Amino acid sequence: MPNITPEFIAIGFIWYVAFLFSTTCHEASHALVAKLGGDETAALGGQVSLNPVPHIRRSPWGMVIIPIAAFFAMGSMIGWASAPYDPHWERRHPRRAAWMALAGPAANFSLMLLAAVLIRIGLSMGFAHLNRYTGSGDFAWTILYAFFSLNLLLGVFNLLPAPPLDGSSGVMIFMSENQAQRYLDWLHGNNYGMIGLLLAFLVFRYTYGPVERFVTYYLLVYRP
């Protein structure tokens, strides 16, 4: 268990705010694209919103209890959320459902790029500081890096094509309607959720490090 200090609690608060906002944007993007595509299931639940309350009500364990408990237990933050959708709509419009699935990671990558731009501006203009030797930064750096790191992680993890992650539905964008419906029969006709998550965590463990180093180098470090 990490050493609980006032600094640790302050950093945890910053990372939790970043997690809450990023996850809310992810789920609100799902809900918005579904609504634009004709499925108002999530919209009727109030999830086309950057207000985290409707999302917390749907997933209180994944958005509040587990992330905070994980941070105090391991010093890292994990969690989850979800947006409801009509499975009959998904079958009628598999490509629209694929766009809905991809909207969540797209929101995370957009937030990651915005954070990267603000970090570069902050470092060049002097309102964000990072000690290259210790790896510690000031308040502005800590906030921006939390948004950068969390959204990169959320975006990459959710794009993995393993159920129940977004990538498992996003692949339908490359299929014909008949292929997509057969795929949905296979996907929903079997209980692959736990197996998919286990495989996703295994793959993520070995692939995320190189991806993170590559993105961090070219967005935060590289100078042409």
Protein Blocks (a to p, Z undefined) as FASTA:
>chain_A
ZZddfklmmmmmmmmmmmmmmmmmmmmmmmmmmmmnopaklmmnopaccbfklmmmmmmm
lmmmmmmmmmmmnopacddddddddfklmmmmmmlmmmmmmmmmmmmmmmmmmmmmmmmm
mmmnopaccdfknopacfklmmmmmmmmmmmmmmmmmmpccdfbfklmmmmmmpcfklmm
mmmmmmmmpcfklmmmmmmmmmmmmmmmmmmmmmmmmmmmocZZ
